[in-house]
Amino acid sequence: MTTQRDAAQTTTTSAATQTPDGAWLTPAQHRTLEAICDALIPAAAPPAGADDAHGLYARTARDLNVAALMIETLGQESPEARAQFAQLLDLLGSAVGGLLLAGRVTGLVGLPLAAREAALRRMSVSPLAMLRQGFSALKRLATFIFYAAPGEDGPNPNWPALGYTPAPPAPSAEAAPKRIALLPLDADLTLTADAVVVGSGAGGGVVAAQLVAAGKDVIVLEKGGYYNEADFNGSEALMTPQLYLRRGTLATKDLGMIVLAGSCLGGGTIVNWSTSLRTPPDVLAEWEREHGFSGATAPDYQQGFAVAEQRLGVNTGDSEPNANNAALQRGCEALGYEWRRIPRNASDCQQRCGACGYGCPYGRKQSTMLTFLQDASDGGARFVARCQVERVVVERGQVTGVEGWALDESTGQRRRVRVTAPVVVVAGGSVESPALLLRSGLCNPNIGAHLRLHPVVAMAAYYAEPVEPWRGSLQTVLSDHFKHMQGGYGLRFECAPAHPGMLGMVTPWRSGAQHKQDMARSRNAATFIALMRDTGEGRVTLDKQGDPVLNYFPNANDRRALTVAMGELAKVAAAGGATRVAALHSRELTLDAEDARPGAISAAQLRAFAREAERRGIAPNALPIFSAHQMGTCRLGADARTAVADPSGAVFGVKGLFIGDASGFPTASGVNPMLSTMALAYHVAQRIVAGG
């Protein structure tokens, strides 16, 4: 999501939606969108006894140009995505839409505000999945913009009402110079190397550093841009489109899951929350036993963890909990649930920021940009950023290089990029890596299959004292009390940071006034999450432009486990002194303590809450589900009938082509996958070096 056009993306406008002035929506569609935004974010009276000192309740979507910014943001999506959105607006602007949602033979534009709100409320809980999906598309982006976008004169004007204090300014470019040189893009590039690494995140960074250390001439191609401490200003609205894949709008095809994936030099290690956990031994044993990933339990594989931990400075000394994590710890202790401090690849954070998801301006988080990629650069590796690799070139069963294009930011021109190399390591992540192999014409049916996403449900736990879920070290406490619910599969409880835009996206909307009331008390909310090691799987396919499409929703088993998690997290919140617990369903599901006394939530209330969560279950766009961990779409294994690459990472049937990222996981890791990815990448790099 963005509030300004991203020069790194160019799109073509669909002839079906193009108008004479070049806009991609018709005037009628634009009016419908304005009317919807007015109903989602109207002026409203503050709650009884409250004032509106900061103007939140009086402020409307039009005051922040929400509809215009939505049009600008979505204008950077594919022609198909834009056409679908335009069709949604056509429906809502038609008599059929009015009859369907409001019982009136008129489009939403012709309805009074109260009737429009009621229509959107029906849409949000409709039994028709298509309508719930449409509501999610509208509400998520509109509320993100309203609470994240800068105002005309500076910060977002809603922040004071939330008690939100933005991150400190980034250092100057002089104080934080960029230390990795990029190849100039003033002409097309034709290059040769010993190896080309596609992607620069946890996997690509480690592979590049190891190959350079072995004396290889390496080129690293990164889809995203190069940003460093001087760029990391902590702004959701400005940094999300720069640092995240698909400018932060990535989701599954039906919008049932919000998916966060880094896309910049350093990849996910730039935006992750510093959690540094080894793949559990039982998971490695499962990979070896059930998938033929030989060597996964061997000492040589364990060496990859040690190398990564040493280079990243992984420690628990900087894992003191902020108020968000302390609330989780307090509740787990009260219930006797297991918990522990999380090792992190950061130090001396001092709880001073909380904007790690938008890059660390202090250089305390040791991303691959600061570590392995810097090592590779110092050893002579060459880098191209904003480079879209279109295909791997294969001749007579041997990889010969890659082809694609890169953006010259100074002119906006695309430059062709051709790299000739006998070794290509695909490390673009579990979304982009299979897409590249599919575009390249590889036919193994496992490419794109076996997608795992660690589906996550979130809960808001409100306390009498401020929590400020946006402040301090993001993840420092976890509970794996339920990690073995079903053999090696189960749940982990953690905390997630929550900044105003994300809070606006996920806070349930039942009316404009209710949404603002809930947002106004977000300062007192802790944000607990339950992460499921998924037993189900999905698939990555390609759209007409050759871009990846995520087809995934948790299976029945995983959905049941996530509903159990909601009941357990409610217990944790109550045991830790919460005054209110709220799930994120479109239909209200909350618990309130008696007389708002901390922890005064009865066992009977908790049982009823858990039963209701289980009864409702989980359906697409009825409850937001999240993922920040993509795994498994080019998995390693012993057999080409079930895997894409062998246990050394070598792709079956193509000499010189390797998988070096989380797409190689045979199944979900069950833990935040950064270290798991680095260990696999180290393992693959050693095999490449040993092979020549």
N, C-alpha and C positions, 0 to 999 in steps of 0.2 A: 504494500500500500504506500502511496506516495502523494505528496501535495504538489509536486512539480514534475514535469516530464523528465524521464530518464533518457539521456542521450545515448545510453548504451544499448537501448532497444529500438529497433525499427520494425514497424508493422505495416501491413497493407490494409487498406480499408475495403470492406466487403461492398461490392456494387449494390447488394440488396439493402444496405443501410446508409449508403453515402448520400449526402445532400449537397446542393450546389455550393454551399460555403465550406464544404469539407468536413463538417461534423458527422459523426457516425450514428447519431440518433436524430430522428425526425423531430420537428417542433412539438408534435403531439406526444411523442415518447418522452421528451424532455419535460413537458408539463406534468405528465403522469409521475415521473420520478420526483419532481419538486413536491407534488401533492403527497407522495408517500413519505418523503423525508420530513415534511411538515407534520405528518401524523406520528411518525416515529419519535421525533424530537420537537414537541410543541412547547410553547410557554405553558406553565402549570403553576398552580398555587403551591407554596411550600407547605409542609405538614403543619398541623395545628401546633401553635406555640413556637414555631421556628421562624426565623427571618430569612431573607434572601440577600444577605449583605454582599455576597460576591456575584449575584446576578445569575446563578445557575438556572434557577427555575424560570426566570423570565427569558432566558436566552433560547433561541430557536435554531433549527438547522439552517435557515436562511441567513442568520447572523454570521455563520461561519462558512457560508457558501458550500455546504456539504454536497448538494446535488452536483454542482459544477466540478467539485474535486473527485466525486465518484466517477463522473464521465471521463475526466482526465485520466484517472487511474485505470479504469477498465478499457480505455482506448488503447492501452498497450498490450491487451490480451490478444489471443488469436482471433482471426475472423470468425471462426465457429463460436467461440465463447462470446464474442460481441453480438453475434446474431442471436444466440440463445437468450442473452439478456434483453435484447430489443424485443424479442418475441414475448418474453415475460411481461414487459411493459405494455405491449400491445394487448395482451390478455387483461391486465389489470386496468387498462384504460378503456376497455370495451364494455358493452352492455352485458355480454356473457359473464365477464369477470365480476361486474357489479351484482348480477343476479346470483352468481355462485357464492360470493362472499358477504353480500349485504342484503340480498333479497330484493334488490332494486335494479330496474332495467336502465342502468347508467354506469359509466365508468367511475373509478374512484375519484377522479378529478371533480366530478359533479356532486360528491357527497360532502355534507358538513363534517367538520373535524371529528366530532365524537363518533360519527358513523364510520369514518375512515379508520379510526383507531380500532373500533370493534371489528371491522373487516380484516385488518391486519392480525388482530388477536385470533380470529377464526383461522386465518391462514397459517399461523404459527403452530396450531395444534390440529390441523386438518388430518383426516385419515388418508388423504391423498399425498403420497410421498413427494410428488412433483410440486405441490403447493408449499409444503414445509421446506423443500429445497430452495424454492424461490424466495421464501421469507428469509431464510438464512443468508442468501446472497445479498439481499437488501439490507437487512438489519446489521449484519456483522461489519460491513464496510462503512455504513453510515455512522454507526456509533464509534467505530475506531477513529474515523476522521474527526468527529465532534469532540472527542476527548484527547486526541493526540496531535492534531494539526496545529501548527503555530498560528497565532492571531495576526492581524495586519500589523500590529505594533510590537510584536515580540512573542512571548510565551503564550500557550493556550490559555484563554481567559477562564476556563473552568477549573484549572488546577487549584487555585486558592480554596475553592469550595470543598475540594477533596482533601486538602491538607498536603497536597503533593508538592515536593520541592525537587526541581529538576537537578540532574547531575551537574557537577561543576564543569566549567568550560574545558575543552581539550587544550593541550599545550600547543604552542605555536609550531609551525613547520620547522623553524630554526632550532627549537628546543628538541624536536623529535623528527629528525630527517629520515627519509626512507633509505634503507640500507641495502635493498635488493634492486639491482639494476634490471630494467625491462628492455627487451629489444625494441628499437624504434620501429614505428609503423608508418613511415612516410612513403612506403612502396610495398608491393607484394613481397612475401618472404618465401624463399626456397632454401631450405636448410638441410644439413646432414648431421647425424649424431650416431653414437653407439646405441643410445636408448632414448625413447621419448616417453614421458610420463604424462598421462592425461588426467589432470586433477591434482590439487595441492593441499588437500586436507590431511586428516590423520593418517590415511594410507599413503597417498601420493608423496607427502612430505617425508615420511620415513623411507620409502623406496628411493626417492631421489637422493637423499643424504647417503644412504648405504651404497648406492651404485657409484656416486662420485667418490666416496671414500675408497672404493675398490679401483679407482682409476678410470672409470667410464666417462665418456663425453655425453652429458645428459641435457636434454631440453625438457622443460616443464611447461605445459600448456594449461592455462586456467580459464574457465568460462567466465568467472566474475572479475571484478576490478581489484586493484591493489590499493588498500587503505591501511593506514597505520594509526598510531596514537594521536597524531595531530588531526585526524579525521573523525575520531570517535567522540562525538559530542553528546552521546547518550540519548539523543532524540529518537523516539519510536518512529515518528513520521518521516524523518529524514534518513535514518540509518537502516530501517527495515528494507526499503527497496534497493539499497546499495549492497547489503550484506547477505540477503536471503534469496534462495532460489525462487524464481518467478515473482520477484519483488515482494515476497511475503504473502502472496495470495495462493500458494500451493495448497491443494486439498485433494481428497479423493474425488473420483468422477462425480459422485452424487452429493458432494459437499458434506458427507456424513462425518468426515474426520478432517480436522485442521492439522496440516503437516508443516513442520518447521524444519528447514534444511539450509545450512550455510552455503553461500555461493560467492566466494571472494578468494583472494590469495590467502591460504590458510584454512579455507573451508569452514567446516563446523567447529574447528578448534578456536576460531575467532569469536564465535557467538555462543559457544556452550557455557555451561555453568560451573566449569572447573572440576566436576565430579570425575574421579580417576580410580576406577575399580577394575581389577583383573577379572577375566572370564572365570566364573566359578569352576573348580575342578570337575564337578559332576557334569557340567555342560561340555567341557572339553572331552571328557570320557565318552559322553553320548555321541559327540561328533565323530570320534574315532570308531566307536563300536557300531553305530547304526548307519553311518554315512561313509565309512572308509577313509575318513580324514586322518590318515596314518601320521603319526608323529605329534599329534596335537597335545598329548600328555607327556611328551618327552622333554628332558632337560633343555635341549636345543630350542624348543619352542618357548619354554619359560624364560629363556635368555632375552627374548624380545620384550617381555614385560619389564625385565630389569633395566634394559637399555632405555626404554621409553621413560620409566619412572625416574631414572637418574638424570636424563637430559631435560625432563620437564620439571624436575625439582618437586616431585610429588611428596606431600607431607600431610600430617594431621595437626601440626602446630598452628596452622592458620584456620582451623575449623571451629573456632568458637561460634556458637549459634547467634544469629540475629533474632529479633523477636519472633519472626515467622517460624524459624526452625526450633526455637526454644519452646514454642507452643506445642509442636509435635512431640518433642522430647518429653515435656511435662506430662502430656496425656499418656504416652507410652509407659512412662515410669509408674504412673498411678495405676495402670491396668496390669502391670507386670509383663508387658510385651517387650520383646527383645528390641534393642536399638543400639546404634553405634555412630560414632563420628565418621564422616566421609573424608577419605584422603583426597587432596585437591592439588592441582598443578598451579598453585598460586601461593604467594607469600606477602606478608606485610600489607594486607588489604585494609586493615584498620576499620572495617565496616563503613568506609567513608563514601561509598558510591552506591553500588547496586545495579549499575547499568551494564553488567558483564555481557548480557545478551546482545549488546550493540557495540562490542569491542571494548577492550580495556584501555582507557586513556593513560593509565599510569605504567603500563608495561609490566604489571605484576602477574597477570595470567600468562603462562608460558605456552603460547600457541605454537603451531608449527612454523608460523611466520617468523617468530623470534628465535626458534631453535633449529629444527631440522632443515627448514628451507634456507635459513641463514647459513647453516653449515654447507648446504649444497651450493649456494651462491658463492660463498667464500672459496669453495673448491673449484669454481669455474662453470657451474651449471648456468644455462641460459634460460630466460623466462619470457613468456608471452602471456599477457593478461587480456581479458575480454576476448578470448579466443574460443570460438564455437567449433569444435572438431566434428565434422559431418560424417566422416567414415574412416575406418581403418582399411588400408590398402593391403590386399592379400593376392599373391601371385603364386599359382601352383602349390598351394598349401603352406607358403612361407609368408609371414608378414613382411612388408617392405616399407611401411611408414604410415602416415596419416595425412588427411587433407581436411581443410576447413577454411575459416576466415576469422579475422580479428578486426576490431573496430579501432580506427585511428581517431582518438577522442578530439584531437585538435581540429579535424576537418569533418568528422562524422562519416567518413568513408570507410567502407569495408575493404580490407586488404586480404587477398588470397594467401593462405598459409599452407605450404607443403613441406613436410619433414620426411626425409628418407632415413630409415633406421631399421636394423635387423631385429630390434627388440622394442615392443610397445607394451607398456603397462597401463592398463585401464583402471583408473582410480578416481572416477568422477562421482562416486557415491551410488547408492543402490537405486536411485531414480535415473540418473544420467548414464551410468555405465551400461545397463542393459539396453537403453535407448540407442547408444552408440553401436553396440554390437548388432542390434536389429537393423539399424540404418545401413550397416556394412554388409548386410546380406547373409550373415551367419544363420544357419538353419537349426541349430540345436533347440529342441522345444523347451528346454529348461531355461533358456535366456528370457528373463523377465518374470519367470515363474517363482513360486515359493517366497513371495514378498512377505516379510514380517515387519510389523510396525510398533510393537510394544504399546498397544492401545492403552490410553490413560483416561481415567475419569478424575474430575476435580471437585472439591467441596470447599465452600467458604465457611470458616468458623469465626464468629464475631466475639470479641472480648470487650470487657469494660474499659480496658486501657488501650492506647494506640499500639498498633502492630506495624503499620507502614510496610506492607509486603513488598514494596519497591526499594527498600533501603537495606544495605548491608550485604554480607556474603550470601550468595543466593541459595546454595545447597550445602549444608554442613551436617545434617542429621538424616539417617534413614532407619527404617525398621523393616527387617526381612522376616518378621515373625510368621508370615503366611507364605513364605517362598516355596514351600513344598506341599501346597494344597493337593496336588495331583502328581505325585512322583517328583520329577524335576521341574514341574511347572506350577506357578503360583504368582503371588503378588509381592510387590515392594512398595512401602509407603515412603514418600519424600515430600518436600515442599517445593513449590514453584514461585518464582518472583512474579509480581503482577504490577504492571505499569498502567496508567490510565487508559490507553488505547486498547490494550488487551482486556482490561477489566470491562470496558464498554462493550467489546465484542461478545464476551462470554456471559455477562450478567443477564439473566433471563429478562425478557421484555414482555410485560403484560399490559402496560400502558406507558405513555410518556412520563407521567408523574411518578409512577412506581419505579421506573428505571432510574430516574434522577434521584429518588429517595435512597435507593440501594447504592447508587454510586456515591452519594454524599457521605455514606457511612463506611466506605471501603477502607478508610484509614485504619479502622479497627478490625479489619478482616485478615485472618491468616488463610493462606491458600494451600490446602493439603491435596496431594495427588496420590493415586494408586496406579502403579504401572504393572501391567500383566505380561508375563512371558507367554506370548500367544501360541496356542496350539493350532490355530487356524492360519491361513495364508491367503495372499492375493496375487495379483499379477500386474506388471508394468507392460503396457502396450504403446503403440504410436498413434498419434492423430494424423491428419492429412498433411501437416507440415513436417512430420517426423519428430515431433516433440512428445515427451513421455506423458502417458495418462495412467493414473493410479486407480486400479480396480480393487477395492478392499473394503470389507467391513468385518468386525469380529464375529467369529462363529458362535453358535449357541452356547458352547461350553465356556468360551471366554466372556461372553455377555453375562452369563450367570455369575462367574467369578467377580466381574466388575460390580455387579449389584451387591454381592456380599461385601465387597470392599467399601461401598458407600455406607452400609450399616456399621462396619467396623470403624471407619473414619469418624462417623458421628459419635461413637463411643469414646474414641480418642479425644475428640473436641470437648465433649461434656466432662470427661475425667480431668481434662486440663483447665477447666474453669470457663468454658465458653458460655456466653449468654444466649447465643443463637447459632443454629447450624442451618445452612441452606445448600441444597443440591441445585444443579443448573438446568433442571428440566424446564421446558416451556410452560408446563402446568406446575404451579407452585408446589414445592415439597420442602417444608421448613420445620424446624423445631425451635421453640422459644422457651427459655428458662422461666420458671415461676417468678413473677415480680422482677424480671430481668436480673436475678441474682446469679453471680458466677457459678456455673456448674449445676444449677438447680433444674436439671433435666432428668426426669424420672426414668427408671428402668423400663416402665411400661411405655413411656413415650418412645424410648429408643427401640423397643421391640416393634412398636407400631410403625415407626419410620422404616426400619429394615424390611418389614413385611411389605410395605407400600412400594419401596424401591424395587423389591423383587417382583412384585405384581406388575409394575409398569414395564419392567425390563428395559431394554435399550434398543431404540429404533433410530434409523438415520434422521438427523435434524429434529428429533424430539428431545435429545440430550446431546450437547456437544461432546465429542470424543477427540482426543488430541494425540499427536505423535511427534516426537523429536528424534526418533531413532528409526532409521530405515535400514533394512538388512535383508540379505539372502537372495537376491535376484540373479546372481551369477555364481551359484554356490560351488564350492570345492567338494570333491568326493572321488571315490574310486571308480565310478562307472559313468560313462557318457550317457547312459540311459536315464540317469537321475541327477546328473551334475553337469556343470558347464566347463569346469577345469579340474585337473587332477590335484592331488594333495600338495603339490608344489606350486600351484597357481597357474600352471600351463594350460591354456585353453585347448580342449580336445579338438584335434584335426587341423590346428593352425600353429605351425612352428614359430616360436618367437613372440607369441601373444600371451600375455599374462593378466590375471586379475589380482589387484593389490589393494582392495578396500573392503568395507563391510558387506558389499554385495556377495563376497565369497563365503560368508557365514553359512554353514549348512542349515542352521535354525537360528532362532532368536538367542541372543547372548544372555538375556535375563537381567543384565545390568547395563547401565549407561555405557555405550559401546566404544568410547574413544580409545581406551587402552587395549580393548579386544581387537580393534582395527589395527592399531599400531603393531601389536604382536603378530598378527597375521601378515601384515605388510613386511615386517622384518624377516619373517619366515620365507616369504616369497622372494625377497631381495637376496637372501643368502643362497637360495637355489639358482637364481639367475647368475649370480657371481660364480658359483661353483660350476655352472654349466659353460662358462667361457668368459 
